[in-house]
């Protein structure tokens, strides 16, 4: 199958979990993430925190799947070939991962208190999911045109990303935000446990990612 950027796979693998590119820009990014989560904890916004954790857990599941695809087929669906302080997996640098760690909290701020509220006849929560998913998908277009990020296959682009990544991301955030506390804990805890299991299985044990 033809590839748009076959060279980016080797470029990404050459810097995978290398410390050579680590630089000081990570410090303010980490500080921002800590500040956001600390503020939500201080305000006891547990539903917002649940939204953030749910999206982040799904983000990691998707990135693990992408890395496994790279091992099995020789190429991931997307890669980060350069311009990252630390490439965690083939398709996610630490900067992108830190952004996703607060994306669910950001989206939760757009949710009205009334869960049945409608806008133009559509439930507002559906609009938040679709709207944020569309926004993030569109933002990947100029990112893909830069040296920082690459879609590897010609059939992989903004629309597949919208459907298979960002809709699940923001749907998980909104659902977790609205669920009772016990269900939030089961869902988020189960997802992170699955992520950890897959990271250990495909990482240290099988050395696939």
Helices and strands as residue ranges (DSSP letters): H 7-15, H 25-42, H 46-73, E 78-79, E 87-89, E 92-93, H 94-108, E 118-119, E 122-123, H 124-144, E 150-151, H 158-161, I 162-166, H 167-178, H 181-200, I 201-205
